[in-house]
Amino acid sequence: MAAPALTDHSGRPRSLPLRELRTRLTQLIAMAELTDTVTLVTRDGDSRPVAAIVPAAAARTAAQARADGERLAAVTAGWARRLEEAHRQGARRHAAELRAVTAALAELWAELDQRVPPGTDRALDRLRAVHADLLRD
């Protein structure tokens, strides 16, 4: 006769005598893995727990958890430094390109001012005004 399934999901650890553990070990391990169920093992006839079946994540020691946290902090700090450096490089590149475009436009306007003096072409005067507004902003 098959043993009934263990379905108590009350949140508190289940307690099982060693005799019953022997017949349900595979099921209890699967429950620990899939549902984070903790099962306390008692000696037959004694209610005090002597062992436990716990999910693997719960079995990590405090030192292991602390080491994981420190490793995560180091990796995160490394990526933050890389991102900050990429941001600085991008800002420098942007500033250099902006200076080059501004110099090219100044050169263009100087050439246009020689060929078409201000006040002689209305369309060009509107462009000069818009460009002057852009330079102020």
PyMOL commands that set and color helices and strands:
alter all, ss='L'
color gray80, all
select helices_A, chain A and resi 18-35+56-59+62-115+122-136
alter helices_A, ss='H'
color red, helices_A
select strands_A, chain A and resi 14-17+39-42+49-53
alter strands_A, ss='S'
color yellow, strands_A
deselect
rebuild
show_as cartoon
